[in-house]
């Protein structure tokens, strides 16, 4: 599997790795809808729905057609068929093993293997650098362009460790999550000042 195909697969899995985007596909599979109709059905704000639709459209899973004064979105089932044929064949998936071994920094992988049992954090690292690796991993449990209440943040973090308050604070202090009036959202990479590589290497 080439790098371009591998990137397509990762983007596809990311596009479908969200409950609301899956719901959007389910709704559109039953009929075309406008952004407003989707927002009403999902109880979401229209800008949030538009962001989800943009990602699905980038993967060609959704098409948009103007009808009168409105833009209607529809599900493109042919995109799934094409991906299944071009990328999800048994032979191509078998080549992912080597690719996944190449993803990520070796130091970060070692830290995650040490402190996680599956997706459960067994111990919070005392080392600042190792802790930041863990916090960076936890940050990926949150979607961009999605607002979370503090209760929702706590529920997500509790899936990985019982000390959600400490981890929530680290996510904010390390500039992975922003917080205002009890609402949290993930900070885009270009705005995030703290990086693992900016910390000094340990002896």
Buried (B, 14 or more C-beta within 10 A) or exposed (E): BEEEBBEBBEEBEEBBEBEBBBBBBEBBEEEBBBBEBBBEBBEBEEEBBBBBBEBBBEBBBBBEEEEEEEEBBBBBEEBBEEBEEEBEEEEBEEEBEEBEEEEEEEBBEEBBEEBBEEEEBEEBBEEEBBBBBBBBBBBEBBBEBBEBEBEBBBEBBEEBBEEBEEBBBBBBEBBBBBBEEEEBBBBEEEEBEBEBEEBEEEE
